[in-house]
Amino acid sequence: MATILTFLTHPGHTSAGELPKHRQLVFLLPTGFTSHRAVAQTAGNVLLRLADSLILPLNVSDYGEMLQAMYDTAEQAFQADLLSNNISLAPLRSAILRFQSAAAGLSQRVSHLQNEDSPSPLALRMVNDQLMLLERTFLNPRAFPDKYYYSHVILASRSSPVATFPGLADAVAAAKDQSSWDNVRKHLTVVIQVVENAASFLEPVAE
């Protein structure tokens, strides 16, 4: 058995009977709300783990590995076309190396704080802020002019089958059809900028 919930598609209507059937959104929910319970339990376990941790249990080096994998894919798929249009991936490579170095440095600082008997509250706050707010450095609300609802330069949706930086992959695909590579240059600059910003954000403030 399943629970059926009907939602109206227009706020001006007061009952489902006022709408034709094709205008009603119907959701089938499992009896006992098992899916909802599973999600709530998972979220609860995550929150308990976070509450008991002096330092957020996040590994920023995972992002470095993902960026490297995306770069390798882009280099393999686009290098020839980019070079023929005087576009280089070298600045992106440098930005990723800087990010990986900054991520490794932050991981070392985290390990050092975890091994201290009485870590500095200020140092803990600084590290946790870097871990918590890193994701925001990858956001650019103007990165996708034709997809205003996307702003994450690394994890946005893409139309291209190439599993790399979404905006860059789509820009290259469009450039091949339109013979214009200006958007490729623009989006490559956007990607480089957010990776550089992320690397700078992870580096110690003293530096």
TAFENFEN-V903106 format. One record per residue. N is the residue number from 1. SS is DSSP state (H for helix, E for strand, - for the rest). OMEGA is omega in whole degrees, -180 to 180 (999 if undefined). BURIAL is 1 if it has 9 or more other C-alpha atoms within 8 Angstrom, else 0. Layout:
N,SS,OMEGA,BURIAL / N,SS,OMEGA,BURIAL
//
This chain:
1,-,179,0 / 2,E,176,0 / 3,E,-178,0 / 4,E,176,0 / 5,E,179,0 / 6,E,180,1 / 7,E,178,0 / 8,E,-178,1 / 9,-,178,0 / 10,-,-176,0 / 11,-,-179,0 / 12,-,-180,0 / 13,-,-176,1 / 14,-,179,0 / 15,-,-179,0 / 16,H,-178,1 / 17,H,-180,0 / 18,H,-178,0 / 19,-,171,1 / 20,-,-174,0 / 21,H,-176,0 / 22,H,179,0 / 23,H,-180,0 / 24,E,176,1 / 25,E,-176,1 / 26,E,179,0 / 27,E,177,0 / 28,E,-179,0 / 29,E,180,1 / 30,E,178,1 / 31,-,-179,0 / 32,-,179,0 / 33,-,-176,0 / 34,H,179,0 / 35,H,180,0 / 36,H,-180,0 / 37,H,-180,0 / 38,H,179,0 / 39,H,-180,0 / 40,H,179,0 / 41,H,178,0 / 42,H,179,0 / 43,H,179,0 / 44,H,179,0 / 45,H,178,0 / 46,H,-180,0 / 47,H,178,0 / 48,H,179,0 / 49,H,179,0 / 50,H,-178,1 / 51,H,-177,0 / 52,-,-175,0 / 53,-,173,0 / 54,-,179,0 / 55,-,-179,1 / 56,-,-178,1 / 57,-,180,0 / 58,-,-180,0 / 59,-,-177,0 / 60,-,178,1 / 61,H,176,1 / 62,H,178,0 / 63,H,178,0 / 64,H,178,1 / 65,H,180,1 / 66,H,178,0 / 67,H,179,1 / 68,H,179,1 / 69,H,178,1 / 70,H,179,1 / 71,H,-179,1 / 72,H,179,0 / 73,H,179,1 / 74,H,-180,1 / 75,H,-179,1 / 76,H,-174,0 / 77,H,-170,0 / 78,H,-170,1 / 79,H,-177,1 / 80,H,-180,0 / 81,H,-179,0 / 82,H,-179,1 / 83,H,180,1 / 84,H,177,0 / 85,-,176,0 / 86,-,177,0 / 87,-,-176,0 / 88,-,175,0 / 89,-,-176,0 / 90,H,178,0 / 91,H,177,0 / 92,H,177,1 / 93,H,179,1 / 94,H,179,0 / 95,H,180,1 / 96,H,177,1 / 97,H,178,0 / 98,H,179,1 / 99,H,-180,1 / 100,H,178,1 / 101,H,179,0 / 102,H,179,1 / 103,H,178,1 / 104,H,178,1 / 105,H,178,1 / 106,H,178,1 / 107,H,177,1 / 108,H,179,0 / 109,H,177,1 / 110,H,179,1 / 111,H,180,0 / 112,H,180,0 / 113,H,-180,1 / 114,H,-179,1 / 115,H,179,0 / 116,-,178,0 / 117,-,-180,0 / 118,-,-178,0 / 119,-,180,1 / 120,-,177,0 / 121,H,179,0 / 122,H,179,0 / 123,H,177,0 / 124,H,-180,1 / 125,H,-179,0 / 126,H,-179,0 / 127,H,180,1 / 128,H,177,1 / 129,H,179,0 / 130,H,179,1 / 131,H,-174,1 / 132,H,-172,0 / 133,H,-179,0 / 134,H,-176,1 / 135,H,-177,0 / 136,H,-178,0 / 137,H,179,1 / 138,H,-179,1 / 139,E,174,1 / 140,-,-175,1 / 141,-,-180,1 / 142,-,-177,0 / 143,-,-177,1 / 144,-,-177,1 / 145,-,-179,0 / 146,-,178,0 / 147,-,-172,0 / 148,-,-179,1 / 149,-,176,0 / 150,-,177,1 / 151,-,-180,1 / 152,E,-173,1 / 153,-,-176,1 / 154,-,-171,0 / 155,-,178,0 / 156,-,176,1 / 157,-,179,0 / 158,-,177,1 / 159,-,-179,0 / 160,-,177,1 / 161,-,-179,0 / 162,-,-175,0 / 163,-,179,1 / 164,-,-179,1 / 165,-,-169,1 / 166,H,-179,1 / 167,H,179,1 / 168,H,180,1 / 169,H,180,1 / 170,H,180,1 / 171,H,178,1 / 172,H,179,1 / 173,H,179,1 / 174,H,-179,0 / 175,H,179,1 / 176,H,180,0 / 177,H,-173,0 / 178,H,-179,0 / 179,-,176,0 / 180,-,-174,0 / 181,-,-180,1 / 182,H,180,0 / 183,H,177,1 / 184,H,178,1 / 185,H,-179,1 / 186,H,-176,0 / 187,H,175,1 / 188,H,177,1 / 189,H,178,0 / 190,H,-180,1 / 191,H,179,1 / 192,H,-177,1 / 193,H,-178,0 / 194,H,178,1 / 195,H,176,1 / 196,H,179,1 / 197,H,179,1 / 198,H,179,1 / 199,H,179,1 / 200,H,-179,1 / 201,H,-178,1 / 202,H,-178,1 / 203,-,179,1 / 204,-,-179,0 / 205,-,-177,0 / 206,-,-179,0 / 207,-,999,0
//
